[in-house]
Amino acid sequence: MIITQTPFRMSFFGGGTDFPDFYKKHGGAVISTTFDKYCYVNVRHLPRFFDYSTELSYSVIERVTDVEDIKHPAVREAMKMLDMHELRLTYEADLPARSGLGTSSSFAVGMLNAFYALKGKYADKKRLADEAIYLERVLCNESGGVQDQIAASFGGLNRINFNENGYEVNPVIIAPERKAQLNRNLMLFFTGFSRFSFDIQETTKKALADEQARLLEMLSLVDDAERVLTSKTDLNEFGRLLDYTWKLKRGISGRISTDSIDGLYKKGIEAGALGGKLLGAGGGGFLLFYVEEDKQESVHKAMENLLYVPFKFENSGTRVIHYTPESYEKRVE
């Protein structure tokens, strides 16, 4: 039996510049962090006592005798890609899916990590990130950028740079006490709205050509944000930059925000937040605010109808947290 633990991520700056169509021409960069909310993938070989050979448990239960009959596209394509057979897979998570925190990519990374471990093979973080990108973007043909898989695999507060040759992951060098202060100044709220991000990502992808100047400005803000984090600049400038980049992102696609989200964001700013953003592709999910500690009670009250989710940054990325090797011989038909 294998159990993997894979963190969710929050992206601060540069979202949209991680689309291959953009970064292969202009370069791209994001600043993001993983935090202590996780998905767990439990995988083992299914005992041969049943009239089905594979059992999946996520939001539904699937029992099939042929991998091709699996409805979950990522599981189906991953099993085919890595030649996996006769599995029982269970998925659990600390936060809901389709909520803007890269949950599907965290699942893809954690599942691949579990599959390799079940086969008794080690896969490093880059391999897991690369193969999760290939799984979601090529085999499953889902629109979107490529930052989520990388963040979930590597973990930590990073600047991820993209170019025509691929990507590089650079940890943001920040004093521990400054990083802790940044963590304390961020407040996360669940709006209750969920959506399929790839629908919005498809709209965003189509808008990229028309919004090149806006995306180039969002790319430049990554440099500005990194300077704030790594220097002695007033940390509150990070919050103001979040507000600015959120307004830029809203202009890319009409589906990124809604009147309800805009109203909630406005209430947070009026209550004392210096900035914030809707995490992920847009359309719903989690609202993140940057709030000085003496204003947090006011913002908490303004968001009283939303679920507040305290969190702490994490640095580990995907991990195998339980490893019991199994011997397996493919069934002879």
Secondary structure, 3 states (H helix, E strand, C coil): CEEEEEEEEEEEECCCCCCHHHHHHHCEEEEEEEEEEEEEEEEEECCCCCCCCEEEECCCEEEECCHHHCCCHHHHHHHHHCCCCCEEEEEEECCCCCCCCCHHHHHHHHHHHHHHHHCCCCCCHHHHHHHHHHHHHHHCCCCCCCHHHHHHHHCCCEEEEEECCEEEEEECCCCHHHHHHHHHCEEEEECCCCCCHHHHHHHHHHHCHHHHHHHHHHHHHHHHHHHHHHCCCCCHHHHHHHHHHHHHHHCCCCCCCCHHHHHHHHHHHHCCCCEEEECCCCCCCEEEEECCHHHHHHHHHHCCCCEECCCCEECCCCEEEEECCCCCCCCCC
